[in-house]
Amino acid sequence: MPKKEFKTPISDKSIIIGPDSGYDNIMFAIESSCDETAAAIVKNGREVLSNVVASQIKTHIEFGGVVPEVAAREHLEAINVVIAQAFEQAGLKGEDITAFAATVGPGLVGSLLVGMNAGKALALAYDKPFIGVNHLNAHVCANFLNTDLEPPFAALLISGGHTQIIEVKSYLEQRIIGETIDDAVGEAYDKVARLIGLPYPGGVNLDKLAQTGNPFAYKLPEAKLQNEFDFSFSGLKTASLQLIQKLKKENPTLPSADIAASFQETVSSTLLKKTKKAADNISAKTIVLAGGVAANSEIRKKFFALRDNGYKIYAPEMKYCTDNASMIASSAYFLAGTMNSLDVEVFSRM
């Protein structure tokens, strides 16, 4: 089991963090990589003591997407409030915290700086270690919250910016088996949602609409790639555009629900087929979903059906699928994708 020695920034004391530390670790974490300002306190990587999220969705609706400069200003306004609420919900003070953590990337640089600098300030104020966390590792760690999940397993990470199949050998050892070569799943959802006239956030609204349509109304293509575990959704996006243009010429009333359902059927079936094959390839009988798109109803339905075939399937609770700080705290505890220095800087991409 992982454990690591961290230094406090003022007194230079050694602090052991991780499952083998021998005592309860109370982790305070901040997440601000995109359009949610979040703070949470988690005990031993699994027990959520507080989870506060301030969403910016209403702000960005009028722009049809996230505006980085606007997002950063919103984080600045919300950060002190969510930090105070996280402490209040948990009934704890700064002195009770083992270490402070924050997302340092990938994400919007201006937004990341707000959360990281707040986390570093707290670490200095209370003389506790600071841990920088990789946002993608944290999404996988969301599956540890309120569960007994342990590695090894295969993970499908699906979000607005990333689509990856990951072999998780241990808390610290991970290997990417396949990934998207162009659009991520979330990007494809948002683009097709705009094509059929759905408002931001497109992926959520497309999922809702698809539930009222015929998933087999239209046959859409699946990309054939050299690495059978890689993904490509640009062709599917183009095919959806051509289908919509064709249908508009035939009838001004677009069968939006059928288009949405057909698109979702293609995406969910592709994700299931490739992930199951990758899991079988590494002899993994446990598969976990991670990332914002893991909240999608059809994707969850298809993967959970694998339980009938002897697989163990995990997916985070809905509130832990989208960006949140509890997953950052869990990642910091299990030391997955962490950087333990006050000198660490934010990064926008992997």
Order of alpha helices (4+ residues) and beta strands (2+ residues): beta-beta-beta-beta-beta-alpha-alpha-beta-alpha-beta-alpha-beta-beta-beta-alpha-alpha-alpha-alpha-beta-alpha-beta-alpha-alpha-beta
